């Protein structure tokens, strides 16, 4: 069993959260200016980047396993968003990664990245990071599962697409991908902010246009949340845009939430978990043309839960563990 710390953010200072929020808001600007506040994509342990060397990995995980689970946080967050108080031991912090290590023998790794960058750019950085991880890992990897919250799930989709195109070795190891509150159809609030910006720019008043300019300062990462994830093809703007395909060699799972007890309540339909709506999943197996590559048995909806709670709730972890155990029994 890997000796991962109880939770990834046991000592995450408030300055780390401020930096993560700033990166989410204007991370592309920080990168363009080579500002020292920009976050580089990396695995983090105890609030520090984990060098991808054999020695550093063994220092962080003295008993590594051949099964890896990689976690990606959402917009404006960091690896600390996965931490929560252990219900069986209130004085201890835990995480889905720590629980998967204890229950199923996974070695957990937590990614921190600049959420203000374009989704495709972060996807490429994640694909590169996973290549470097496999090259440095102290033993052969047999299984890899990817778990993304919100924006993190969309970054995973981009990484899998890029990795598959490049025939990266880690792609064939991905068995399961979990998306927790990921806006695969676009996030309504991101779309509303885009509409508000356009309206403000059309008003023939310098004050309203200035406000529109301020609205438009939001990062490319936020702008990318307006619609489903699209394949980036420079120089082909005239051609119809294609959504990022799902990795066909892996099984995909959705975890969603509603603010109300009844998922059919008008508030649940209009607001979902407060940021992301509940998607419509077909009852029959997908035929390759459906927007989602899974049926309802791979979807879990939790009531009276908000968007951020999806990363730190024992019930959500229990569902992830059940899916993992069910997959093992089926192979």
Helices and strands as residue ranges (DSSP letters): H 14-32, E 42-45, E 48-49, H 54-60, E 67-72, G 79-82, E 83-85, E 93-95, H 96-104, E 107-112, H 119-136, E 143-149, H 151-166, G 171-173, E 174-180, H 188-202, H 206-215, H 220-223, G 224-226, E 251-258, H 266-271, G 296-298, E 299-303, G 308-311, H 314-330
